[in-house]
Amino acid sequence: MAREIESTVNTSNSIMKKNSYLIYPNPVTQLLTIDKSPSMKVEYNITNQLGNFQASFFGNFDESSTNYSIEGLSDGLYILTGVSDSGESFSTHLIIAR
């Protein structure tokens, strides 16, 4: 069975909606926010364009919103992926620009 994965690059400071995830702002300057519905436990990973792991963080089941400081990441284009405890996943581009 084939699975279609959406991926977009958003170069304006607007909001992107990915299935049941709302990811903003993009580009990110300080704090990345991910709203999820319904509430679920999600593991998020950030990789660079070469596929090298850069960061990992979690969204807890009882939290509908997760914030992550991108302080340790350099400006550039990254890939944000998320996998829920139910196996649902998404992948999108993330721009960091200060």
PyMOL commands that place a pseudoatom at each C-alpha (Angstrom):
pseudoatom trace, name=CA, resn=MET, resi=1, chain=A, elem=C, hetatm=0, pos=[0.000, 0.000, 0.000]
pseudoatom trace, name=CA, resn=ALA, resi=2, chain=A, elem=C, hetatm=0, pos=[1.438, 3.385, -0.985]
pseudoatom trace, name=CA, resn=ARG, resi=3, chain=A, elem=C, hetatm=0, pos=[1.363, 6.257, 1.484]
pseudoatom trace, name=CA, resn=GLU, resi=4, chain=A, elem=C, hetatm=0, pos=[1.297, 9.829, 0.249]
pseudoatom trace, name=CA, resn=ILE, resi=5, chain=A, elem=C, hetatm=0, pos=[3.414, 12.219, 2.328]
pseudoatom trace, name=CA, resn=GLU, resi=6, chain=A, elem=C, hetatm=0, pos=[2.758, 15.919, 2.004]
pseudoatom trace, name=CA, resn=SER, resi=7, chain=A, elem=C, hetatm=0, pos=[5.682, 18.275, 2.221]
pseudoatom trace, name=CA, resn=THR, resi=8, chain=A, elem=C, hetatm=0, pos=[5.628, 22.012, 1.673]
pseudoatom trace, name=CA, resn=VAL, resi=9, chain=A, elem=C, hetatm=0, pos=[8.030, 24.898, 2.011]
pseudoatom trace, name=CA, resn=ASN, resi=10, chain=A, elem=C, hetatm=0, pos=[6.398, 28.047, 3.272]
pseudoatom trace, name=CA, resn=THR, resi=11, chain=A, elem=C, hetatm=0, pos=[8.552, 31.155, 2.911]
pseudoatom trace, name=CA, resn=SER, resi=12, chain=A, elem=C, hetatm=0, pos=[6.066, 33.586, 4.427]
pseudoatom trace, name=CA, resn=ASN, resi=13, chain=A, elem=C, hetatm=0, pos=[5.386, 33.969, 8.123]
pseudoatom trace, name=CA, resn=SER, resi=14, chain=A, elem=C, hetatm=0, pos=[2.053, 32.170, 7.903]
pseudoatom trace, name=CA, resn=ILE, resi=15, chain=A, elem=C, hetatm=0, pos=[0.625, 29.010, 9.393]
pseudoatom trace, name=CA, resn=MET, resi=16, chain=A, elem=C, hetatm=0, pos=[0.833, 25.545, 7.772]
pseudoatom trace, name=CA, resn=LYS, resi=17, chain=A, elem=C, hetatm=0, pos=[-1.707, 22.828, 8.483]
pseudoatom trace, name=CA, resn=LYS, resi=18, chain=A, elem=C, hetatm=0, pos=[-0.595, 19.193, 8.138]
pseudoatom trace, name=CA, resn=ASN, resi=19, chain=A, elem=C, hetatm=0, pos=[-3.407, 16.703, 8.692]
pseudoatom trace, name=CA, resn=SER, resi=20, chain=A, elem=C, hetatm=0, pos=[-4.148, 17.122, 12.397]
pseudoatom trace, name=CA, resn=TYR, resi=21, chain=A, elem=C, hetatm=0, pos=[-1.031, 19.203, 13.075]
pseudoatom trace, name=CA, resn=LEU, resi=22, chain=A, elem=C, hetatm=0, pos=[-0.675, 22.970, 12.963]
pseudoatom trace, name=CA, resn=ILE, resi=23, chain=A, elem=C, hetatm=0, pos=[2.996, 23.988, 12.695]
pseudoatom trace, name=CA, resn=TYR, resi=24, chain=A, elem=C, hetatm=0, pos=[4.013, 27.629, 13.085]
pseudoatom trace, name=CA, resn=PRO, resi=25, chain=A, elem=C, hetatm=0, pos=[5.721, 29.984, 12.508]
pseudoatom trace, name=CA, resn=ASN, resi=26, chain=A, elem=C, hetatm=0, pos=[7.676, 29.006, 9.414]
pseudoatom trace, name=CA, resn=PRO, resi=27, chain=A, elem=C, hetatm=0, pos=[10.288, 30.389, 9.119]
pseudoatom trace, name=CA, resn=VAL, resi=28, chain=A, elem=C, hetatm=0, pos=[11.110, 29.934, 12.800]
pseudoatom trace, name=CA, resn=THR, resi=29, chain=A, elem=C, hetatm=0, pos=[13.142, 32.581, 14.599]
pseudoatom trace, name=CA, resn=GLN, resi=30, chain=A, elem=C, hetatm=0, pos=[13.073, 31.367, 18.228]
pseudoatom trace, name=CA, resn=LEU, resi=31, chain=A, elem=C, hetatm=0, pos=[10.234, 29.064, 19.214]
pseudoatom trace, name=CA, resn=LEU, resi=32, chain=A, elem=C, hetatm=0, pos=[8.492, 26.414, 17.102]
pseudoatom trace, name=CA, resn=THR, resi=33, chain=A, elem=C, hetatm=0, pos=[4.890, 25.629, 18.049]
pseudoatom trace, name=CA, resn=ILE, resi=34, chain=A, elem=C, hetatm=0, pos=[3.040, 22.460, 17.044]
pseudoatom trace, name=CA, resn=ASP, resi=35, chain=A, elem=C, hetatm=0, pos=[-0.672, 22.147, 17.817]
pseudoatom trace, name=CA, resn=LYS, resi=36, chain=A, elem=C, hetatm=0, pos=[-2.128, 18.662, 17.489]
pseudoatom trace, name=CA, resn=SER, resi=37, chain=A, elem=C, hetatm=0, pos=[-5.655, 17.372, 17.479]
pseudoatom trace, name=CA, resn=PRO, resi=38, chain=A, elem=C, hetatm=0, pos=[-6.675, 15.066, 18.945]
pseudoatom trace, name=CA, resn=SER, resi=39, chain=A, elem=C, hetatm=0, pos=[-4.232, 15.043, 21.850]
pseudoatom trace, name=CA, resn=MET, resi=40, chain=A, elem=C, hetatm=0, pos=[-1.722, 12.230, 21.417]
pseudoatom trace, name=CA, resn=LYS, resi=41, chain=A, elem=C, hetatm=0, pos=[1.863, 11.382, 22.318]
pseudoatom trace, name=CA, resn=VAL, resi=42, chain=A, elem=C, hetatm=0, pos=[4.149, 12.343, 19.429]
pseudoatom trace, name=CA, resn=GLU, resi=43, chain=A, elem=C, hetatm=0, pos=[7.907, 12.054, 18.895]
pseudoatom trace, name=CA, resn=TYR, resi=44, chain=A, elem=C, hetatm=0, pos=[9.326, 14.844, 16.731]
pseudoatom trace, name=CA, resn=ASN, resi=45, chain=A, elem=C, hetatm=0, pos=[12.702, 14.715, 14.969]
pseudoatom trace, name=CA, resn=ILE, resi=46, chain=A, elem=C, hetatm=0, pos=[14.595, 17.413, 13.118]
pseudoatom trace, name=CA, resn=THR, resi=47, chain=A, elem=C, hetatm=0, pos=[17.171, 16.465, 10.479]
pseudoatom trace, name=CA, resn=ASN, resi=48, chain=A, elem=C, hetatm=0, pos=[19.228, 18.632, 8.165]
pseudoatom trace, name=CA, resn=GLN, resi=49, chain=A, elem=C, hetatm=0, pos=[19.067, 18.416, 4.363]
pseudoatom trace, name=CA, resn=LEU, resi=50, chain=A, elem=C, hetatm=0, pos=[21.770, 15.719, 4.373]
pseudoatom trace, name=CA, resn=GLY, resi=51, chain=A, elem=C, hetatm=0, pos=[19.603, 13.546, 6.637]
pseudoatom trace, name=CA, resn=ASN, resi=52, chain=A, elem=C, hetatm=0, pos=[21.786, 14.079, 9.708]
pseudoatom trace, name=CA, resn=PHE, resi=53, chain=A, elem=C, hetatm=0, pos=[19.920, 14.029, 13.030]
pseudoatom trace, name=CA, resn=GLN, resi=54, chain=A, elem=C, hetatm=0, pos=[19.828, 17.450, 14.702]
pseudoatom trace, name=CA, resn=ALA, resi=55, chain=A, elem=C, hetatm=0, pos=[17.238, 17.290, 17.504]
pseudoatom trace, name=CA, resn=SER, resi=56, chain=A, elem=C, hetatm=0, pos=[14.416, 15.258, 19.025]
pseudoatom trace, name=CA, resn=PHE, resi=57, chain=A, elem=C, hetatm=0, pos=[11.583, 16.262, 21.345]
pseudoatom trace, name=CA, resn=PHE, resi=58, chain=A, elem=C, hetatm=0, pos=[8.215, 14.923, 22.506]
pseudoatom trace, name=CA, resn=GLY, resi=59, chain=A, elem=C, hetatm=0, pos=[4.626, 16.100, 22.684]
pseudoatom trace, name=CA, resn=ASN, resi=60, chain=A, elem=C, hetatm=0, pos=[2.750, 14.508, 25.581]
pseudoatom trace, name=CA, resn=PHE, resi=61, chain=A, elem=C, hetatm=0, pos=[-0.669, 12.913, 25.353]
pseudoatom trace, name=CA, resn=ASP, resi=62, chain=A, elem=C, hetatm=0, pos=[-2.393, 15.461, 27.594]
pseudoatom trace, name=CA, resn=GLU, resi=63, chain=A, elem=C, hetatm=0, pos=[-0.930, 18.484, 25.809]
pseudoatom trace, name=CA, resn=SER, resi=64, chain=A, elem=C, hetatm=0, pos=[-2.595, 19.813, 22.673]
pseudoatom trace, name=CA, resn=SER, resi=65, chain=A, elem=C, hetatm=0, pos=[0.353, 22.136, 21.986]
pseudoatom trace, name=CA, resn=THR, resi=66, chain=A, elem=C, hetatm=0, pos=[4.126, 21.584, 22.019]
pseudoatom trace, name=CA, resn=ASN, resi=67, chain=A, elem=C, hetatm=0, pos=[6.758, 24.336, 21.975]
pseudoatom trace, name=CA, resn=TYR, resi=68, chain=A, elem=C, hetatm=0, pos=[10.392, 23.792, 21.055]
pseudoatom trace, name=CA, resn=SER, resi=69, chain=A, elem=C, hetatm=0, pos=[13.251, 26.297, 21.234]
pseudoatom trace, name=CA, resn=ILE, resi=70, chain=A, elem=C, hetatm=0, pos=[15.428, 26.128, 18.104]
pseudoatom trace, name=CA, resn=GLU, resi=71, chain=A, elem=C, hetatm=0, pos=[18.252, 27.923, 19.938]
pseudoatom trace, name=CA, resn=GLY, resi=72, chain=A, elem=C, hetatm=0, pos=[20.861, 25.208, 19.238]
pseudoatom trace, name=CA, resn=LEU, resi=73, chain=A, elem=C, hetatm=0, pos=[20.165, 24.984, 15.483]
pseudoatom trace, name=CA, resn=SER, resi=74, chain=A, elem=C, hetatm=0, pos=[21.849, 27.074, 12.792]
pseudoatom trace, name=CA, resn=ASP, resi=75, chain=A, elem=C, hetatm=0, pos=[19.890, 29.004, 10.187]
pseudoatom trace, name=CA, resn=GLY, resi=76, chain=A, elem=C, hetatm=0, pos=[18.893, 26.828, 7.247]
pseudoatom trace, name=CA, resn=LEU, resi=77, chain=A, elem=C, hetatm=0, pos=[16.424, 24.352, 5.826]
pseudoatom trace, name=CA, resn=TYR, resi=78, chain=A, elem=C, hetatm=0, pos=[15.506, 21.300, 7.920]
pseudoatom trace, name=CA, resn=ILE, resi=79, chain=A, elem=C, hetatm=0, pos=[13.049, 18.417, 7.818]
pseudoatom trace, name=CA, resn=LEU, resi=80, chain=A, elem=C, hetatm=0, pos=[10.622, 18.027, 10.714]
pseudoatom trace, name=CA, resn=THR, resi=81, chain=A, elem=C, hetatm=0, pos=[9.033, 14.603, 11.150]
pseudoatom trace, name=CA, resn=GLY, resi=82, chain=A, elem=C, hetatm=0, pos=[6.535, 13.440, 13.705]
pseudoatom trace, name=CA, resn=VAL, resi=83, chain=A, elem=C, hetatm=0, pos=[5.294, 9.973, 14.611]
pseudoatom trace, name=CA, resn=SER, resi=84, chain=A, elem=C, hetatm=0, pos=[2.395, 9.476, 17.016]
pseudoatom trace, name=CA, resn=ASP, resi=85, chain=A, elem=C, hetatm=0, pos=[1.994, 6.547, 19.366]
pseudoatom trace, name=CA, resn=SER, resi=86, chain=A, elem=C, hetatm=0, pos=[-0.740, 5.286, 16.998]
pseudoatom trace, name=CA, resn=GLY, resi=87, chain=A, elem=C, hetatm=0, pos=[1.696, 5.230, 14.058]
pseudoatom trace, name=CA, resn=GLU, resi=88, chain=A, elem=C, hetatm=0, pos=[0.409, 8.342, 12.261]
pseudoatom trace, name=CA, resn=SER, resi=89, chain=A, elem=C, hetatm=0, pos=[3.281, 10.323, 10.784]
pseudoatom trace, name=CA, resn=PHE, resi=90, chain=A, elem=C, hetatm=0, pos=[4.030, 13.507, 8.899]
pseudoatom trace, name=CA, resn=SER, resi=91, chain=A, elem=C, hetatm=0, pos=[7.045, 15.200, 7.375]
pseudoatom trace, name=CA, resn=THR, resi=92, chain=A, elem=C, hetatm=0, pos=[7.509, 18.821, 6.363]
pseudoatom trace, name=CA, resn=HIS, resi=93, chain=A, elem=C, hetatm=0, pos=[10.241, 21.339, 5.633]
pseudoatom trace, name=CA, resn=LEU, resi=94, chain=A, elem=C, hetatm=0, pos=[11.166, 23.779, 8.354]
pseudoatom trace, name=CA, resn=ILE, resi=95, chain=A, elem=C, hetatm=0, pos=[13.070, 27.011, 7.764]
pseudoatom trace, name=CA, resn=ILE, resi=96, chain=A, elem=C, hetatm=0, pos=[15.145, 28.535, 10.547]
pseudoatom trace, name=CA, resn=ALA, resi=97, chain=A, elem=C, hetatm=0, pos=[16.009, 32.173, 9.940]
pseudoatom trace, name=CA, resn=ARG, resi=98, chain=A, elem=C, hetatm=0, pos=[16.937, 34.702, 12.575]
for i in range(1, 98): cmd.bond("trace and resi %d" % i, "trace and resi %d" % (i + 1))
show_as sticks, trace
zoom trace
